[in-house]
Amino acid sequence: MTSLAYQLKRLALPQNDPSLLKRSEVASLLFTQSEAASIDRDTFFAIGCTGLEELSGIDSSFEEFNSTLFSQASKDVERSVQSKSVNAQLDESILVFLTRLSPYFMLKPAQKCLEWLIQRFHIHLYNQDSLIGCVLPYHETKVFVRVIQLLKLSDPTHRWHWLEPIQKPGVPLAKNTLINHCYKDMSFMDFICNLVTKAGKVCMFKVFLSNVFLEFYHLNICIVAVYSCGLKSSWEDYRSATYMIICQLAVKVVMEASLVNTLAQQVSRTLAKKSSLTREGLSCLVILLQNQKRENISKKTFAYLCSVPDLSTVLQDIDAQYNVSPLLHYFLPKLLHSVTGTGVNFVLIDDYISLWTTNDSSSDTPSAFNQKIKPLVRLLETRYPKAYDAALEERLRTIISPREQDVFNQFVSLSLSSAKHQLLADSDTSLLLSLNHPQPAVRNFAVQHLKEIIESSQVIENFIVQNIVSFCQEDTVSHILSLFHQVDLTENDQWCSVLEEAIMILSTGGLLDGNEVLTGQVLTELLPYMILTNPDRQSAEQKITVFIANSGLCSLTPLLHGWPEGKGYIVMKWSENEILVQFAEKESSNPRQNLIFSVLSFALVQALEKQPESGSFQIALRVFGFLEKKLRKLITKSEHLVRLFLCVCLSESAFFHSQFNLFNTNSLMFTFFTAPVSGQTWWNPESLDKQNCDYLRLLIGLFDIIICGSSEGSLVGSFRILMQLLFQTHLPNTNSLFMFLNLLWTYNFNLGNQINCTINAVLQTRALYMGRVLLTDQSAGQRGMLASLSSPVLISLVICLGSPVREVRRGAIGCLQTLMLLRGTVFYQVIDKLVNLGEEIISDHRHLPQVFSSLFEQLLTQSKPNAQNKRLTEALENFMQCIVDPEWPSYIARCLLNTLEEVNGELMMSKLRPLLERFLEKESGTFRKDEALLLHMILRKYNKYSAPFLATHIRSMNFFLSAMNNSKELYRGLPTLQVIALGQITKEFFAALPDGKIQQKLLGVLFDLLVQCKNPACAQLIGNVFKGITVDAEQIAQEFGSLQKPQSQATVQQKRRQKMLQRKSQELQGAEPVPPIDNVYWQRVTLILELMQHKKKLKRPQILIPALFSLLSRCLDPSLSEEASLEYTKQLLLNCLLNLCQKLSPDGTKISKDVLDEEKFNVELIVQCVRGSNVPQTHHHALLLLGTAAGIFPDKVLHNIMPIFTFMGANVMRLDDSYSFKVINNTVKTVIPALIQANDEGSVEIKEHVNKVVTNIIHVFVDALPHVPEHRRLPILSQLIDTVSAERFLWVLLLLLFEQHVTKTSAPANGDKEAILERDVEFWISVCCEFGVQEQLLSLMNMLRYLAKLPEDKEGKRKATSELLFNVETHSAKQLRHFKFLSVSFMVQLLASNSFVAESDECEHETLQKLEQSLLEEILCYINVVARCVEENAEKPTAKFWRSLLNRSYDVLDKVNALLPTETFIPVIRGLMSNPLPSVRRKAMDLLNNKLQQHKTVTLLLNLIEDLLSIVSSKEKEEEEQAVNRQTALYSLKLLCKCFGTNQQNPFVPVLTTAVDLITGDSEEERNVLASALLCVAEVTSALKALAIPQLPRLMPGLLKMLRNHKALLSNEIYLLSAVAALQKVTETLPHFISPYLLGILTQVSIHLSTKLAPRVLLPAVSKCYNKLVDTNQNCLGPLMLILKENISHMEKEQLNSHQSELTSFFLKALDFRADHLEVDLDKVSEIEGHIINCLIVMVMKLSEITFRPLFFKLFDWSKSEGQPKDRMITFSRLADCIADKLKGLFTLFAGNLVKPFADILNQTNSVKTDEAFFDSKWNTEKSCLLLQFVINCLHKIFLYDTHRFVSKERADALMMPLVDQLENMLGGEEKYKERVVTHVIPCVAQFSVALGDDSLWKPLNYQILLKTRDSLAKVRFSALLMLLELASKLKENYMLLLPEAIPFLAELLEDESEEVENQCQKVIQQLEVILGEPLQSYF
């Protein structure tokens, strides 16, 4: 499989699985695939829910899945269309469920649940890991195999592919197979281990672990991480299972020591932290240690075990039954060691000391006790000496009292080494501590004590001997040497004797015997004293030097042998002077030390002469390393040397003669070695051995330091002498000198750095300047030799010109300038060019390649060489010779080739070929970095300039191809040759190749690489290369042609047998399987096709098409179906063909035969791909190709298109997934439009053929529609019709749908047939509404034309109709009639549908006018056809059908009429009304009436009046039908008059005349016609008004005559109503002109019901009428109450008394209207309630006081009934207000009981006093305001008509504050407040003051009003002023008593913050002055 194919397969989604795309076979656990295919979703859901219910009975935790995975909503979940987050949540829920299900998997309920999850959520595709994790514990069962068989495991890369072998045979999985796979695949082992963690999250450890985890206990794999989770878990079952597994592992396998240690540590830690399962954990530990070998347990394990509670008890308990010795074997030694260490010793000492310090009975220690414990003490000391010593030292620090010291010494005496622990009295420490004490006195005392011990003891302890030796050696020597370090003999020579004594001790005391460390320390300290620095022989320095030389110290080391004879510095060997070198390397600023350094350095340098040559360079490099630092300091600070000379008091001559000068030291270094480099052109560091490289490094270092000193500082002259010495010694001749300079000039370009040194730019520049000087000094001949190829000078200088350092380039140009005079040299032109362009090169080093390019450009372009070109050619050849010469360094060749980067040509390729050959023969790992880069640069020479020469340089081409195949890394970190070579294959390079064969060969190598390479980066690079080049399609076709496989004649069985034999032979030989040749063939094809997918640069693409079809044909070969799956290859081929077609015809149109012959395009193969494949992606690619091909080769595609759609209808459209739906849409979008567009341009026959094909396609879709999911049907059909053009084929679809309904809908049960038809019609309408109104109207017209062509019945005469839509031959006569009726009925429903009407309204009428007119014409034609059939079949059984069909056709006409514009409508209707058939005329008038009802403003309809009048006045034989027509015509005239009569009166005068003629005519007319005429008269009279007066003399007598005929009127109710209506209209319209006829009118009409009917008759009728109207027609209640009111007013007193109870009950019920209609509008309620109250008032006014009082109180109690709405209070308050208004002063007799309730209402509705709503209604505010208004109005009337002192003091007190507080009541908002206060409250309070009539009651009232003037609200203060003014106006002069109290308040208001209040106050004062008649301004 190719990389791209593999990636695409990985990206493939589960919903694209082929098994989901077909319903014939369905994956199932409980059923077979065919059985499952026949079971619907609801059945599976029921099975799953049953299983879940049974599981919930076993485990209640399953109940939570009732609302998720097993809910009703889950039935409609489609995973393929869900978002990523929803699918993730669903996966998590499925994982939890499967984890919980695992313990119960073998139960039948669990398998039922799994069946539902498989069918609905496809867990065998989406959740394979979770499913396998659920069933894996049962791998040895057949049910497990059944689950595995559901999975698709054929892909070798599939995680569970290893389970595929058990799928087909159905054999359970063996345990050994499972175990072996765990060993092979660690990811599977991780999967097993993770099952436990996942189970822990859902708390299923109890059963899960026993089933799953124990299956893998015997695996020898480190699963400590999983066990760690188990041991840390708080779940006891989890821990116990982990213990069991560890035990099984310990018994079964041998573990590594680290694993045992880890397990033991984790188990013990768990036991220490978890208090439960202690016995089980220790048992596990015992078994682990019993079966696994190890040395001991870790410290952590021991510490954890010590922390286990009740450890000993539990171990004892376990030991009673089992053997715990394996644990004790490891635990007790650790325990004993921890106990017998320092702690136990310390305890023992403490106990001993405390025993004898507290025992006062005897001061002596009993020897008997000491003898008893002495063995124990010595045993502890022997076994644990360190712990014993540490305990003694620790206890010693705590001893305080002398008694404790004595006892401690007694204890110490018991030990073997008692001496070192004895306590010294003078130091209070032990002997051991005293010997190491920092104070000398303590150490001296300890030494004396040691001496005493030695003298008194016969046996000397080893401790004493060790300490004496150590003390004497280390301490003594260090102190003596410190003396030498501190003494300065130049200042005090008396120390000389002391030093001599110390030297004597060192030489004769034996302190240095055998101790090399101490000997080295002594030599280092004494070496400065062995060098003479003072010439005076009597000086202390020389004396001590002589003394050291004569002592025995010189014999201690070979370094000082011969020193007493003065020859030590001559005979020293390097191997014996390491200490001397270390001393010389030390830094010091002391002049003495510096001089010593000079002497030692000289000695070391001189010693180099005696060294063998093999190691001399390493020694010299080391010596030079520390000398270089001194010399560089000397260069910068030369004064330091002067100070050095003065300090040692040496003269200059003595200094030089004694050879202690550093310069001489360095000069000696020039002579001790000779140049080992042999005579070569180059000193090539790459070919030199290590000795030569060390020589060159030392030589470069010497040159660097000398040239540095020669350039700066005060010692320039000395360093130049050294430079001469260097040249004379090592560079004696010009050749060697310039070879050395060439090395300096170019070595920094060396990436290998073989010499291991760095040449910086400064040294390089100095070397170039030195070279320039030296070149200048050379003779002409010598310079010519240096400028030739035999010398590297010129090449080195050219390379230096490419340096990034400007000064280096400047120096190189300077050197080249010295060679300018050599005109005879080959390189003269090169030198001249470089020098002339020197400034540009110095400015930019990148200019150098351009210089060489311009220099050699003429050489490469001119065909005839001249003398100058010959020299240039020779120069270039010399350059190339330098590059290919193996003796030249590779970095030189690389840099030189880099300078020639832009020089190309045949010469370059030919000259570089030997080097390329040499490099390609080398092994990959042997390349240097410079060589690898050089090879890269050579490969980069393969460019568009060198490509033309590759045809003649075959070897060069072969080398390039070899580089393409070389994927090895030449040097680490650098690209491979393959990458470089592929990078050179650019579009220009490939196009420049001279021969197509070379291009073909190169392409073949590219494809071979692509097949063989396993590196994705390489494959991507090859793809990029192929994408960039322009390829001829013939070359690709040849690649495909070369891959043609010879046809095998073997049968399928023979092939299988060969494969089996081949596989067995490979297994026996143990070799890797070799891929079959055919697989390699298809792999190469696939890779090439992948490259071709997006190939744009392709010439002559048509050549490739036959080759691709040939490959496609081979892919479809049945013999290959068993060998490999070629679906992906098919997809690539189809996509390539699609791309080629798009290239040939970008616009999708036909192409000429010259470009591509139609016969070469094999459409049949594409169709076969669609039909023969089950993969949706293949279908997709094939259908896209067909769509493109349909535009290019329409005829060819047209003849092969039907199989495609037949296949889709039978397979694809039945699938319920979005991808299949997308495939259908793409097919329809691509194939059909191209066919239609291409064939529309052809002949009529072709167009008809296309129509037939499209009709057949639609037929396929319609036939498949019942099997298509419901939610997919509408999109599929709408997309189909939209593609094929709705204008042409929508009607075809509809007729086919009708035909399907008629023929294929089975006869359902009763009642279902209508439901099915209704559902289908709704679907058909929705299909139509997917398109525009124009398309729908055109479809209706086409349908009508088609229906008109159908025969009347099956045996009738047939017209030419399309049998594709409805074949009369194959259908029955009943089906034919059903088809017609269904078609016409659908038209009616479509035209009446809301969606169609809405779309029609949105469209412009101008666009629809023609279509509507045409449709109307078509329907009229069809109506004529149907009408004729009605007449012809009137006597036949089908007469009823034809009448129904005609009615339906009229309905269609009616619906079309609603769409018609008036301009079209009028001529159409006029033509219909002149139709000879009465039914047609009547239908035309009905259409007119409908039009008039819908469009009442179109005056053009008046043109039809004459036609209607002609119908009204005509009479024919068919009286009944004629009467109906005349009646309809009169009704039409009435509607016309109603619509237009008011504004257009004149046209209706003839109408009135004709109607009056009918009324007054002598002939007998039908009552219905007369009724219509009367209604027409009424409407026309009302419209004509004065114009109707001329007809009154004829009209009124005829009308009165009709009214007198009571019998006729009562026999026909319509006739009666029409007469009354006519009379009413005439009376209302012409009241002033009917006086002659008034008497008759009054006589007939004015008989009132109220006066003629008795109450006993009327009252029950009124009550019933009220009950009926109160909920249905409330507007009629008013007239009803008026009738009752009139009746009551005419009642006699006796009648009223007898019917009072009945009336009271009625009014109580009627007054509940407001309470019963709480949600009705308040205004309407008030209106109806007013009618009821007015009627009741009439009755009240006819009652006496005796009869009224109980009625009133009954009403009062009714209003306060508990449990009833408070709305009754509104009704009662309003009634009381009305009664008070009517009874006036008499009402006060009954109003006493109203005071307290009214006061409460005033308080309860005051928003200031309460926040609670009075009414529980949304209209609480409005109702409260209304109640408040009625109460205040009622009180106002009581006060107004009070003449009997009704308002007493008690009543005044009850009402005063509630009334006054209404000034603050803001209920209802500002407007309501203002209106209520001004209109109701203020008049009421003013009248209340009048009713009081007592100044004692006026004062509190006045004061309360005044207090309101101080309210915080300005509105309240303003209202208080108004009330105060009204009060004064009522009381007049009596208000003078109250004025003094009001003055202060008014004064305050005059300064009120509200300007409005202030102005109002001034107005009040002015009015008061007018009322009271006195001025008041003086009070303010």
Salt bridges, closest charged atoms under 4 A:
ASP42 OD1 - LYS75 NZ 2.70
GLU54 OE2 - LYS112 NZ 3.82
GLU64 OE2 - ARG100 NH1 2.70
GLU78 OE1 - ARG120 NH2 3.26
ASP91 OD1 - ARG79 NH2 2.36
ASP129 OD2 - ARG159 NH1 3.09
ASP155 OD2 - LYS9 NZ 3.90
GLU164 OE1 - HIS161 ND1 3.28
ASP185 OD2 - HIS181 NE2 3.60
GLU215 OE1 - HIS139 NE2 3.55
ASP317 OD2 - ARG279 NH1 2.78
ASP350 OD1 - ARG395 NE 2.38
ASP389 OD2 - LYS420 NZ 3.16
ASP389 OD1 - HIS421 NE2 2.89
GLU394 OE1 - ARG397 NH1 3.39
GLU452 OE1 - HIS449 ND1 3.95
ASP475 OD2 - ARG443 NE 3.40
ASP475 OD1 - HIS479 ND1 2.77
GLU525 OE1 - HIS485 ND1 3.82
GLU578 OE2 - ARG622 NH2 3.10
GLU585 OE2 - ARG622 NE 3.54
GLU587 OE1 - LYS630 NZ 3.86
GLU587 OE1 - LYS633 NZ 3.50
GLU628 OE2 - ARG632 NH2 3.08
GLU686 OE1 - ARG928 NH1 3.85
ASP694 OD2 - LYS690 NZ 3.31
ASP694 OD1 - ARG697 NH2 3.49
ASP704 OD2 - ARG632 NH2 3.18
GLU712 OE2 - ARG766 NH2 3.80
GLU807 OE2 - ARG810 NE 3.60
ASP844 OD1 - ARG846 NE 3.21
GLU906 OE2 - HIS953 NE2 3.59
GLU917 OE2 - ARG955 NH2 2.36
ASP930 OD1 - ARG894 NE 2.84
GLU931 OE1 - LYS922 NZ 2.77
GLU931 OE2 - ARG928 NH1 2.87
ASP1008 OD1 - ARG1084 NH1 2.22
ASP1032 OD2 - ARG1100 NH2 2.76
GLU1034 OE1 - ARG1100 NH2 2.71
GLU1039 OE1 - ARG1084 NH2 2.96
ASP1078 OD1 - LYS1045 NZ 3.26
ASP1078 OD1 - ARG1114 NH2 3.93
GLU1122 OE2 - ARG1056 NH2 2.47
GLU1123 OE2 - LYS1055 NZ 3.69
GLU1127 OE2 - LYS1130 NZ 3.23
ASP1216 OD1 - HIS1271 NE2 2.96
ASP1216 OD1 - ARG1272 NE 3.58
ASP1240 OD1 - ARG1288 NH1 3.39
ASP1263 OD2 - HIS1259 ND1 3.05
ASP1263 OD1 - LYS1304 NZ 2.94
GLU1299 OE2 - HIS1371 NE2 3.07
ASP1320 OD2 - HIS1301 ND1 2.77
ASP1320 OD1 - ARG1319 NE 3.71
GLU1369 OE2 - ARG1358 NH1 2.08
GLU1418 OE2 - ARG1345 NE 3.32
ASP1507 OD2 - ARG1470 NE 3.21
GLU1521 OE2 - ARG1482 NH1 3.85
ASP1557 OD1 - ARG1594 NH2 2.16
GLU1564 OE2 - ARG1567 NH2 3.80
GLU1565 OE2 - LYS1515 NZ 3.52
GLU1565 OE1 - ARG1526 NH1 3.10
ASP1671 OD1 - HIS1717 NE2 3.34
GLU1702 OE1 - HIS1699 ND1 3.51
ASP1712 OD2 - ARG1768 NH2 2.82
GLU1719 OE1 - LYS1818 NZ 3.89
GLU1729 OE1 - ARG1714 NH2 2.79
GLU1729 OE1 - ARG1774 NH1 3.13
GLU1745 OE2 - ARG1749 NH2 3.18
ASP1767 OD2 - LYS1823 NZ 2.83
ASP1777 OD1 - LYS1837 NZ 2.83
ASP1800 OD2 - LYS1796 NZ 2.92
ASP1853 OD2 - LYS1849 NZ 3.23
ASP1861 OD2 - LYS1809 NZ 2.53
ASP1861 OD1 - LYS1908 NZ 2.92
GLU1864 OE2 - LYS1908 NZ 3.12
GLU1870 OE2 - LYS1915 NZ 3.11
GLU1875 OE2 - HIS1880 NE2 3.40
GLU1948 OE2 - ARG1910 NH2 2.99
ASP1952 OD1 - ARG1917 NE 2.83
GLU1953 OE2 - ARG1917 NH2 4.00
